[in-house]
């Protein structure tokens, strides 16, 4: 991305690649000192065109702060779920699209396939970027690039299996590759067994259930679910990594919600796309101090399990009992 445009409309169902593109914009626009005052996140279902236009026309905080190389916008406004805007609201913004504010970058996230989104005709085509789900060779190439980013080497057959498993959710495979890298602590070739564990990313919802039970102080139910997962063959190290990943997202969500009291901001900060209501319930039940204690116990359990704990099941049981009791 050489230079920022004043308006982007990221259209398509591939939410992960859209978020990655948005992250690139943030890195360019909001790098350096704290620029949180120059960033605004809005949910289309909660605002109208007037509110969006007011946000993009608000002058950037500290006009003398470092701007992106080559000049351009110094304020970022993101409108998520923009497919919920009725056609009338889009028409109210047509004059703005013809002459956008040069000091702001306005990004619409449209979570619909491009052919299905009828309002695209109201925006100049140069503002629109398509993020339809990848298929075939494109998807296979993308999986290979994601693996290489973590220093992981996949065989052609392994790439095919990952591409098939990705389906319409490459974010799940990207998260799995990151977890696999964390398990191993290094890059290199991946075994078929490790890959089987990687593809089993569908347990994320179950792990959310585990953390929700712990957040509610229901130690008995959390232990019962944990032991069922272990009895079904889930590896203790894998479950610990999934729990840790879930808690890292919760920490980001708790921090954002504590500052803004905005559920949308918490979801956006943590990058949560699925299990949104479940995630927000947990965020609201956890304070900053409590989530810090959770993270400390996760680190201690990680040391115990990877440092030769004779009974990793017992270590995980102690962890869940402690998480359930923290702050109660």
N, C-alpha and C positions, 0 to 999 in steps of 0.2 A: 504494500500500500504506500504509494509515493506521496500523495497529498490528500488530505481530508476534504470530502465534499461537504456542503452545508446540510444536505438531506440524504438519508439512506432509508430504503424500505427493504428489509430483509424478509423475503417471502418464501415460505415452504415449511414442510413438516419435519425437516431435519434440525431439530432444536439444538443439538450439540454443536454442529458446524456453525450455526448462527451465533451461538454464544461465544465460540472461538473467534469469529470475525469481530463480534462486539468487543471482546477482550483486546484485540489488536487496536481498535479505535481508542479504547480506554488507555492503553499503554502509550499511545502517541499523544493523546490530549491531556491526560491527567497524571503524567509522570512527574517526578521531582517532588517538590514539597507538597504538603497536604492540600489537595484541591477539592475536597469533599463539597465545599460550598459552590463549586462550579459544576456540580453533577446533580441531576434531578431524575428520579425514576418514577414513572406514572403508569397506572393501570388503566387501559382504555375504557374498561367498564365503569370506572369511577370518576372520569373527567369528561369534559366536552372540548370542542375545538378552541373555545375562548381560553380555557385553562392552559392548553398546550401552547397557544400563541403567546400567552402571557409569560410562560416559562422560557420560551426561546428568545423573547425580546428583553428579558431581564439582563442587564449588563453583568459581565463576568466580575466576580469578586477579585479585587486587586488587578486592575487593568495593566499594571506594570510587571506582573509576574511573567515568567518565561513562557512563551508561546511555542507551539510546535515548529520544528524546523521549516523554514520557507514561508512562515506566516500561516494565516488561516484561523479557524475557529478556536476559541479558548474556553467554551462552555459546552457541556454535553447534556442533552435531554433525551431520555429513552422512554418510548411509549410501548409498553408490552401488551400483547393481546389485541393489536390494532385492528384485527378482523371484526372486533365488536363495535367499531365505530360505524354508525349508519351512514348511508351515502350523503345525507344532508350535512353532516359534520365535516365530511371530506370536502364537500363543495365550498364550505366556509373557509377552507384553507387554500383554495386554488390560487388566490392572489399572492399568498405567501410563497407558494411553490414557484411562482413566476419570478419572484424577487426575494429570495430567502435572506435572512439576517446573516451577514458574513461572520459575525462574532460567535455564532452558535452552530453546533452540529446536532441536528434532530434525527433520531433513529427510531423508525417504526419496526416492531417485531410482529410479523403477521404469521400466525401459526396455521396456515392453510396452504394447500397446494395452489400453485400459481393459476392454473386454469379455473379453479373453483372460486377464486377471489375476484369478485366482479368490480370492486372499486379501483382496481389497478389502472384502469383507463383514465382515472382522475389525476394520476401522478405522471410526471415526465418519465419516460422509459429509462433515462440515464440515472435516475435515482434508485431504480429497482435492481435487486440482486436475488437470483433464484437459488434456493437451497432445498431442492427436491431430494428425496432419498437417493443415495448412490446405489448403483446396481452393477453387477457383472465385473468387468475389468476395472472400472473406476473404483468400486468398493474394495476390491482386492488390493489395488494400488494404495488406497487410503489406509487400509489396515497395515500394510507393510511400512508406510511412512510413520504411522503412530508407533509401531513396534520399534522402528529404528530410532525414534526420538528418545526412547528409554534405553537404547543400546541393546535391545532384544533382537535375536535372529530367529525367524520362523522359516521352516521349510515350505516349499510350494504347497504341499498337502495341508500343512498347518494353516497357511494363509487362506486356503479354500475353506477350511473348517471354520475359521474365525469369520470369514465373509458371510458364510451361511448363517452362523449364529448371530451376526450383527442384525440381520433383518432390517427393520426400519429404526433400529436404535443403536447407532454406532457409539453413542455415549456410554452404553453399558460395556462394550468391548474396550473402549478407551479407559474406563475406570478399572476394568479387569486387568488390562496391561499394566496400569500403574500399580495395582495391588500386587501383581506378579513380580514386578520389579522390587517392590518393598519387601515381599517374602524373601526373595533371593538375596537382596542387598547388593546386587550387581546385575550387569547385562549378560550378554552371551546367548548361546543356543538354549532353546526351551525344549524340555522333554514332553512327550505325549501326555504323560500323567499330569504334569503341571498345566498343560493346556486344557485337559479335561476339567481341572479345578477352576481354571480361568473361565471356561464357558459356562460353568454353573453359577452365573451371576444372578439368576432368578431368585436367589435367597435374600436379596436386599430387602424385600418387603418383610420377610420373616425376621430379619435382624432389626428392622424398624420396630417390629412388635416387641422384640426383646428389650430394646432401649426404652420403649414406651412403658412397658411393665415396670422396669427399674425406676423410671422417672416418677411413676405413680406409687412407688414404694411397695409394689406387689412382688416381694422376693420369692414367695412360694411358686407363683405362676411363672415367673421368669426362670426359676430353676427347672421347673417341669419342661418348659419349652426348650431350654438349653440341652437337657439330657435327652430329649427326643431327637434333636438334631444330631447330637453326638452318636446316639444309638443307630441313627440312619446312615452313619458313615461319614458325616462331615468332619473334616480335619480340625483339631483344636486351633492350630495356627491360623488356618483360613478363617474360622469364626472370629478369632481375636482381631484379625486384620479388618474384617467386615465391620465389627463393632467399633474399632478405632476410626475407620473411615466415616461411619455414621456419627460418631461423637465429634469429629472434626467439623462436619457440616453443622451440627447442633451448636458448636461454639461460635461459628461464624454467624449463624442465625440469631443466637442469644445476644451477641454483641450488637448486631444491626438493629434488632428489635428493642434492645435497651436504650439505644440512642434515638430511635425514631418512633417507636410504638406503632410501626407500620408493618403489617404482615407481608405485604408485597415486597418491601425492602429486605425483610429477613429471607424470603424465598430467593430473591435475586442474589443476595450476598452469598448464600450457601450453594447456589446453582442447583436448587431442587426443582425437578420437573414433575416427578411422580410422588405419590403419597403426601401431597401438599397439606391436606387438612391434618393428617397424622403428625407431620413434621411440626406444624404450627402449634398443635396441642402440646407437644413436648417442649418447644421453645418457651411457651408461656408458663410452663410448670417449672422451668429451670432458671435459677438466677445465675448471675455471673460467678458468684463465689462457689455455688454448687457445681457448675460445669467445670470450674478449675480443679476442684477435688476429683471429679470424674477423670479428668485427663491425667492427673497425677497417678491415680490408681491404675489406669491403663498402661502407663509407662512402667510402673512397678511390675504389673503382670506380664508385660512383654519381656522384661528382663528375666523374670522367673521362668517363663515357658522356654525362651530361647537360651537360657543359661543352665538348663539341665533339670528343671523341675521334674521330679519322678512321676508325678501324677498331674498332667496338664488339665484333666477334667476338674480336679479339686481346685486348681488355681483359678479356673474360669468360674467355678461355683462361688469361691470366696470373692471374686471380683463382683459378680452380680449381687451378692448379699450386701457388699459394701456400697455399691452404687444405689441399691434400693433404700439403704438406710441413711445415706448422706443427706443431711439437711432436714431429716424427718424428726 
